[in-house]
Amino acid sequence: MSPGRGDAAWQRSGAGPLRHPGFGELHPRGQGLRSLGVIYASALFAGVDARAPPGWGTFVAFFGGAHDPGAVRLSDEALADELHRDLLRGVLSRSACDAEGRTRGTILGVRRWEQGIPQYNLGHAETQQSHCATPVVPALPPPALSSTEWQTLTLVKKELLTTGANPTALYRFAFADPSQHANLPVASCLLTRAPVTKKDGTPGFAVRPYTPISAPTSAGFLDLAVKTYVDPPGVMSSHMAEMKEGDTLEFKGPIVKLSLEKIVGQGPREIGMVAGGTGLTPMLQIAEEILREGALSSVSMHLLFANVAEEDIIVRDRLDALARRHPDQFKVTYFVEKPSAAWRGETGRVSGDALRRLLPPPREGSLVLVCGPPPMMAAVSGAKLKDGSQGELSGMLKDLGYSSSLVFKF
């Protein structure tokens, strides 16, 4: 068992965020919570010693174990998000959040143990007796990626997903250890870096962000879907298009763009997704994570996916499979600018009328996510600023009555 422990404190408000005192709580796996359990430290030791200053409450939560070994490798921020979401479904009240649903909690510390408390299953004693020697617990492999240092990964597979003037290809990069996982928190991206010759002839680097389309739990590899821009040429996409199997590329990350806690909210949530081309990648990451274990059944999603032609639609089989398996939670509507005679979906670019018909209305509990090429972003929501911040909301979504608090631009 490889547990992680998170210590956190929340400020009391009114009757306080703690719904009930006591020792703590255990979380059976069937409840859909990621944490294994929580100890109410300040309630348990009230009047004995100062576990929290006046007006605050402290909690100790445990993650990981034999059924969730990847938790121990999550970032501190990702563990904090998981802890706050679990506590809101249990011991905390809504007063532990501000008006925008953000936590008022303070993370006091995160501790990780690669080998910790033993976890015995039924039949363990018989299994032990059947072995002549004490079984050796293998050590966890080191993290495959780093948010502070560049890691070199090897290209092991390259496959065209679409053809045409600006083709899209799948690039699979292998980790050094085939048992390693990317363990990317949702929603996050990675930075890629490649050596290039700058305009003045001197050596330099091209750095670009990409969101993997492989599952965070995929062992031994990560997949990128990258469109190669020809006119004008994209520096990084052109470099990757020239790569051959066995070549290497540098990666750093993850970089969290928007936490899953903020995406799903605190109650029933309607999420609209507007994507163009490879702008699908963060939407796919989010949708598959929400639907992965079925614990977020109060969240529904409708993806509007725009492309030039039907053959430009990437990973359509995965999207259609999600819609078939989760008809009450996930829908996808395809838009094609240049349809064939046999096309039966929406035609043309995503219009204001289509947004009004298909997206959740601009009200509390709604969220619209947007990602795509610059012209689409400008028309739908307005572009992000050069520093990567959200900028003002504009375009068709503003015209339809949405506010910046209801829209996020990737």
N, C-alpha and C positions, 0 to 999 in steps of 0.2 A: 504494500500500500504506500502511495506517495502523496501525503497530504500537504496542503497549504493552509496557512492560518491568516485571517485578516482581522485586525483590531480597528474598530471605528467608533466614533462618537457622534451623537446627534443632539442638537440644542432643543430643549423642550419649548413647546409653544402652547399656551392655554392649558388644556388638560394634559398636555405632553404628548410626544409621539409614541410613547410606549403604551400599547393597548392593555396589557395585563402584566403584572409582576410574576416572578417565579424563578425557577432555576434556569430554564432554557427550553429548547425544543429540538427534536430530531426530525429529519426530513426523509421519509421513505422515498425511494426512487420513483414511485408511481405518482408522486405529487407534481412532478414537472419542475421542481426547484433544483438548481445546480449545487447549492451548498448542502453539506451533509447534516449540519446542525448549527445552532446558535446558542451561546451562553449569555444570559442577561447579567453581565458582570456588575454593573452599578446597582441593579436591583438585588442581586444575590448577596452582595457585600455591603449593603446599605447599613450605616451605623457602625460598621466594623473598621473599615479603612476608606480612604478617599480614592475610590476608583474613578471618580469624575467630579469636576468642579460643580458648584451649585448651578442648577439650570441645565445640566447636560446629562445624557445617558450614554453608557458605553456598552458595546457588544463585541463578542469574540465569535467569529464564524470559521468553519472548517470546510475545505474543498478538497476534491481529488478522490483518492481511493482506487480500488481495483477496477471500478466501472467507469472512472473518469480520469485516466492517467494524464490526459493532456492539460488538465486544470493547473497542475503545478508549474507549467511552462507559460501560462498566460502572463501578460504584462500586469503591473500593479494597477494601471488604469482599468484594464479589462476586468480584473478581479473585483475592483471597487464597483464597477457597473453591475456585475453579477450579484454582488452582495446587496447593493441597494435595492435592486429589483426584487430579490427574494424577500428582504425584510419588509418591503411595502406590501407584499402578499401575505405577510404573517404578522410580525410584531409591531411594525410601525404604522402610524396613521398618516393621512394625507398632509397633516401639518408638518411632516418632515420634509416637504417639498415647498419650493417657492411657487409663484403664480404661473411660471412657465414649466413646471414639473421637474425642475432641477433639484438635486439633493442639497440639503443644508448640512449634510454630514461631513465629518473630517476623518480621513483615513489616518490612523495613528501608526500603522505599520503593517507590513506583509512579511510573513516568514514562510520559508519553503523547506521541506525535508524530502530528500529523494527516497529515504527509507524511514518509515515512521511506524505508527500503531499497526500491529498485525490485524488483518481482517480474515476471519475464519469462515469458511462455508460448511454446509452440511456435508459430512463424509470426510472432513479434514483429518480426523484421527486415523481413519482407515487408510487414507492416502499416505500419511506419515509412516504407518507401520509397514506399508508395502515397499518402502525405500530403505536401502541399507545405510545411506548417508543422508545427512541433513541437506535439503535442497538449497541451492545457491540462488539468491534473489539477484537477477541481473540489474546492473545500474542503468538508469535512464540515459538515453543518448543526449548529448548536448543539443541545445536549440539549433535548428537548421538556419535560422535567420537572426540578424541582430539589428536593432534600431540605431546603434551607434557606430558599427563597423561594417565596411563593405565585405560581403561574402561572395566568393566565386562559385558559380554553378555551371554545370556542363549541359549543353543542348543534346538531348538524346532522341528527340522526335520533332519532325517538322512536317506539317500537313496543311495543304490549302483547304480552307473552308469555303471561300468564294473566289470567283474569277472576275475578270473585268478590268477596267482602267485602274482601279485602286483595290487590288485583291486583299483579302484577309486570310491570315494563316494562323494555325495553332502551333505554338512553340512549347515543348515540354522540356523543363530543366530538372535535372536530377540532383538530389541532396547527396552529400558525402556519405551519409549513413542511410541505407534504405528503410530503416525503421523510424527515421525522423519524420515529423509532421510540420507543416507550415504554421498551424495553430494561429491563423489570422483572426483577430477579433472583427466582428461585423459592426459597422462597415469600414473597411480599411483598404489601403493600397500599398504598393511597394515602389521604391525607386530603383531604376535601372541605370547603369553607367557603362559607357563604352568609350574607348579612346578614338579621337577624331583629329583631323587637321583643321585648324581654324582658318578663317578667311585670310588672315595675314600670313599663313603658312606655318605658324607655330603649332606645336602639339597641344592638345587640350582634351576635354571630356564632354560628351553629350550626356545629359541626365534627364530622364523622363519618368513620370509616374504611370503605373499600370495596375489595374485590379485583376488578380488571377480569376480564372473561371473554374479552376479545380476546387473541390470542397476543402475547407480548412482541415478536415480530418484525413485527407489523402496522404498515404504514407509513401515517402521516398521521392516525391516530385511535386512540382507545381506547374500549372498550365497557364499560358497567356494567349489571348486572342488579339492580334495586332494587325491593323489595316496599314498597308504600305501606300503612302501618298507619293505620287509620281510627279505631278505638276501643280504647285511646286513640290519638290521632293522633301520628304520628312527626314531629318537627320538620323534619328534613332530607328525609325521604321525601315529606312533604306539600309542601315547597317545590319539590322536583324534579317532583312530579306536576303542579304548576301551570306549569312551564316550557314555553316554546314554542321551536320551532326558531329559532335566531338569538340566543336568550338565552345568558348566560355563567355559568360557575361556576368557582370557584377551586380549584386542586389543589396539593398538596405531596407529595413522596415521591420514591422509594419508602421504605417502612419494612419492613425485612426481619423477618419473624416467625420463620422457621426455615429455615436454609440447606439447599440441595439436598444438600450433602455429608452433613449429619446425617440427612436423610430417608432416603437410599439406603444409608448405612452403608458398611462396608468389605468385605462379602462378600454371599452370597445374602441377600436381604431379602424378607420377607413383610409387606406393608402392608395394614392394614385401615382403611377410611374410613367414618365414620358421619356423615352429613350430613342436615340437615333444612331444607327450603325453600331460601332463598338462601344458606344455609350451605354449599351446594355449591361456591361460587365458588373457595375456595382448593384444594379437592380437584380441580376441573377444571384449574386452573393447574398443579398438581403432576403430575397424570396425563398431560396433554398434553406437558409438558416431558420427563418420563421416557421417553415413547414416541416423542418427536419424531425422533430419529436412530437409535434402536435400539442405542445404545452401552451401555445399562444393561439388558441382557437377563437379568441375574440377579435383577432386581426384579420381583415380582408384586404386583398390587393387586386388592382386592375392595372395591367401593363399596356401602354400604348407604344408600340414598337414600329418606328418608321425606317424605311429603306428605299433606295432608288428602284430596285427591281426585286422580284420574288427570290431570285437566286442569290441575292445579297443578304438574306436573312440567316444569321448565324445561330447555331445550337437550337434550331427550331424544334428538333425532336425532344430536347430536354424541356423546353417551354411547354410544348403540347402535352408532354407526360405529366408535368406538374398540374396543368389545368384539368387533365382527366382524373388524376388521383385526388385532387382537392377542389372539386367544383364549387364548394361553398366559400372557399378562401382565396382562390387565385383564378383570375381570368386574364386572357391576353387578346388584344386586338391588333392586327397587323395593318400597316399603312404602306402602300407601294405607289411611288410616283409614276412609274412606267409599267403599268400592268399588262399582262398577256391576255389573250382572249379568254383563257380559262380561269383567270383570277376572280375570286368571289369575296375577297376582303375589301377593306376601305381603300379608296384610291386618292391620289394626290398627297399633298403634305398635310401634316396635322393642323387643323384649322381651329379657330375659336369655337365654332359650332360643335366640333368633335370633342373638344375639351369640356364644354358645357354638358354634353350628352353623357360622356363616359367617365369623367372624373368625379370623385366625391365632392359634394357642394362645399363652398367656403364657410365652414362652421367649426365649432369646437369638436375635437375628435378626428378631424381630417388632417391629412398631410400629403403634400405633393412633392415628389422627388423628380429632378430633371437632370439629364445628362446626354450630351450629344455634341455634334459639330457646332462651331461658333454661329453660323447663320440660324440654326434651329434654336440654340440657346437665346439669341437676341430676340427672336420672334416670340418664343414661349414665355420666358421669364426674365430676360435681360442677362447679360454676361456677368461673370464674377469679376472682381477687381484684379489688377495685375499682381497684387500681393497674395492672392488666393482667397481673400475674404469674400463674403456673400455679395456685398454691394446692394444697391437698391433694387427692389422688385419692380419690373416693368413688363412690357409685352402683353400678350393675350391674357395671362393669368391675372395681372393687375386689373385689366379691363373687365374681367369677370368677377371682380370683387374679392380676390384672395389678398391676404396680407402677408408680409414677409415672415411672420411667425408660423404660417401654414405651408411654407415652401422652402425646400432646401436644394441648392444647386451643387452638383458634383463637378 
